[in-house]
Each structure stands twice: as C-alpha cells, then as structure tokens.
Amino acid sequence: MLKNTRQCFGLVSITLHWLMAVLLISLFVMGLYMTSLDYYDPLYHRLPWWHKSLGLLTVFLLIVRFIWKLLNTAPEPLETHKTWEIFIAHLLQQVFYVLIALIGVAGYLISTSKGKSIDFFNGFEVPAIIGDVEESTADLFGSAHEMLAYVLAALVLLHAAAAVKHHFIDKDKTLKRMLGC
C-alpha cells in the first residue's frame, strides 16, 4: 500500500522517512569529515560538491514529505502510547522539519555567499539569491549550519532511542509500523 492507513504507514511515508534518515546521517558525517581535511587532500574539493547536492536533495525531499503528510492520513497512536509521548512525538516531528529547513537555508547561504550558484549533481545550477557577502556574514551562516546540525543529530539520537524503547521495553508496534505493517 502506497498511502498511510489509520493503522500503518504506507510505502511512500516509510521510504521518505528512511531515505531522509540515511541522507541526514550521511550529511552529518560528511560535514564532520570535511572540516578535518586540509587544502591538499583530494576530497577537499570533491566532498563539498557531494554535500551540497545531497543537501539540496534532502531539502527537496523534505518539501515532498511535508506535502505528502498534509495530503495523507496519519496512523492513529497506539493504545500503549501515553498522552505526553504523543505530544512529544508530534512536537519533535515539527522541530525536525524546521531544523532540516533551517540547516538547508544556512547551507545554501554559505554556498552562495560569494554570489556563485550551486551545481546540483551536474544537472543544473541553483542560483545565488544574494550577492557577495562579508566573510563574517558567511561565517555566521556556517556557525548556524553547524550548530543546527548538532542539535538535529542530538534529537535524531533521542528519536532513535525512543523507537528502541518502544520496541524492546514497551514491546509495542511503533518501530514495526515504520518498517511496514
């Protein structure tokens, strides 16, 4: 089933969830690794291209996911879920959307701070909407990008811990629903 039901997530929601999870974890690890490279490392120039293209893809998928969520039924909370858990889960999902969007905007602003467009997988250019900015402004975008990425990573760990708790301690179907019913 492609669409969600009141009991289960559909294939589209599941695919978007796990694809974005892989992309976000990859982007975080790649970002950490890139900051350790020196100018003469062969990956110094190649990894940023991948990071930017994958980052743009992630923002695109976020938009698709948000639209899909608006047009689709949400599975009902399980009977084992407490009211506060449901509230936190909904709040965390909204925070994820906002953080991913802000990280993407900050990344775009860093990448275009010299007035140059971003090459998206050699397919097309995403134009710069701002001109050449002061280096201190570009550094501010970079700091925001990094700080927000660390916050997102911490919340992703919390999210994963909650899924493990539901699966092994509560022994409910929370995790199984995101793997397919």
SVG drawing of the C-alpha trace seen along z (x, -y; Angstrom):
<svg xmlns="http://www.w3.org/2000/svg" viewBox="-8 -42 56 49">
<polyline fill="none" stroke="black" stroke-width="0.4" points="0.0,0.0 1.4,-3.4 -0.7,-5.6 -1.0,-5.5 -3.9,-3.9 -5.2,-4.6 -3.1,-1.6 0.0,-1.7 2.4,-4.0 2.3,-3.5 5.3,-2.8 5.7,-6.4 5.9,-7.6 8.3,-4.8 10.6,-5.3 10.7,-9.1 11.5,-8.6 14.3,-6.1 15.8,-7.8 15.9,-11.1 17.4,-9.4 20.2,-7.9 20.8,-11.3 20.8,-13.3 23.2,-10.9 25.5,-10.9 25.4,-14.6 26.3,-15.0 29.2,-12.5 30.4,-14.0 30.2,-17.5 32.3,-16.4 34.9,-14.8 35.1,-17.7 36.1,-20.0 39.1,-17.9 40.5,-18.0 43.4,-20.2 43.5,-22.0 45.8,-19.4 43.5,-16.4 41.9,-15.2 38.5,-15.1 38.8,-18.8 37.2,-19.9 35.1,-16.9 33.2,-16.3 31.6,-19.8 30.1,-19.2 28.5,-16.0 27.5,-17.6 25.8,-20.5 24.0,-18.2 22.8,-15.8 21.8,-18.7 19.6,-20.2 18.1,-16.7 17.3,-16.4 15.5,-19.8 13.6,-18.8 12.6,-15.5 11.6,-17.5 9.1,-19.5 7.8,-16.3 7.4,-14.7 5.6,-17.7 3.2,-17.8 2.7,-14.1 1.9,-14.5 -0.6,-17.2 -2.4,-15.1 -2.3,-11.8 -3.9,-10.1 -1.8,-9.8 -1.8,-6.5 -3.5,-6.7 -1.3,-6.5 -1.1,-3.0 -3.1,-2.3 0.1,-1.9 1.2,-5.4 0.8,-7.9 -0.6,-11.4 2.7,-13.0 4.5,-10.7 2.1,-11.5 2.6,-15.3 6.4,-14.9 6.4,-12.8 4.3,-15.4 6.4,-18.3 9.6,-16.5 8.4,-15.9 7.7,-19.6 11.0,-20.5 12.7,-18.1 11.0,-19.8 12.0,-23.2 15.6,-22.2 16.1,-20.5 14.7,-23.5 16.9,-25.9 20.0,-23.8 19.3,-23.7 18.8,-27.5 22.0,-28.1 23.9,-25.7 22.5,-27.4 23.6,-30.8 27.1,-29.5 27.4,-28.0 26.2,-31.1 27.8,-33.7 30.3,-34.6 27.5,-35.1 28.1,-31.8 25.3,-29.2 25.3,-25.6 25.8,-22.8 23.2,-20.1 24.6,-16.8 25.9,-18.3 22.2,-18.5 21.5,-22.2 22.6,-25.2 20.7,-26.6 21.3,-30.3 22.5,-32.6 19.9,-35.0 22.4,-37.1 25.5,-38.8 28.9,-38.6 28.7,-39.0 31.2,-39.9 33.3,-37.0 32.0,-37.5 28.4,-37.0 29.4,-33.8 31.0,-32.6 27.7,-33.4 25.8,-31.2 28.5,-28.5 28.2,-28.6 24.4,-28.4 24.6,-25.5 26.9,-23.6 25.1,-24.4 21.7,-23.4 23.2,-20.2 24.5,-19.2 21.0,-20.0 19.4,-17.8 21.9,-15.0 21.1,-15.0 17.4,-14.9 17.8,-12.1 19.6,-10.1 16.7,-10.8 14.2,-9.8 16.1,-6.5 16.3,-5.9 12.5,-6.3 11.9,-3.9 14.2,-1.3 12.4,-1.9 9.0,-1.3 10.2,1.8 12.2,3.5 10.7,2.1 7.1,1.3 7.0,4.1 4.6,2.2 4.4,1.8 5.8,-1.7 9.0,-0.7 7.4,2.0 4.9,-0.5 7.8,-2.5 9.3,0.7 6.0,1.7 2.9,3.4"/>
</svg>
